[in-house]
Amino acid sequence: MEKMNNVKMNVVKRRRWKIRNINYIERLMEITENKNIFWRLEETIEKRKEKDDII
């Protein structure tokens, strides 16, 4: 019974974590839209690959 409770708590924690992340991303999107700030994920991935090649 105790183990089941632990599993349920872990699931609840994960859900909360996902909800927090979604809220954070939404706030970031609002800020970037209001300030006209844009970025591309591709650029960061390319830079990371370059750094890995150097090391």
N, C-alpha and C positions, 0 to 999 in steps of 0.2 A: 504494500500500500504506500509505503514511504517513497519507494522508487517511482511510482506513478505520479505522485505529487511533484517530485523533482523534475520529471519529464515535462509535466504541464507548466511548471514555472519557467523552464527553459524556453518552451514554445512561446509563452507570453512575453518573455524578455526579448526574443527575436522579433516578435511582432512590433513591440515598442521601438526597438532599434530601427526597424524598417520605416515605421511612421516618422520617427525623428529625422531619418535620412531624407525622406520624401519632403518633409517640411523644410529642411535645410536647403535642398536643391531648389524648391519653389522660391524661397527667399532670395537665393543667389540669382535665379533667373529674373526675378523682379528688379533687383538692383542693377543687373547688367543691362536690362532693357531700358530702364530709366536713365542710365548714365551712358547709353550707347557703347557699352564695352562688349566686345566679342572675342572669342578665342576658338581655336580649332584643336581638337583632340589629336589629329594627325601630326601636327607640328610637335607636340610634346612627345609622342611616341618616337618620331624620327630622331629627336634630340637624345632621347634615352638610349636608342640603339647606337648612336654615335659615341656616347659616353661609354657604353659597354664595350664597343670595339676598341676604344683607346686603352681601356684597362686590360 
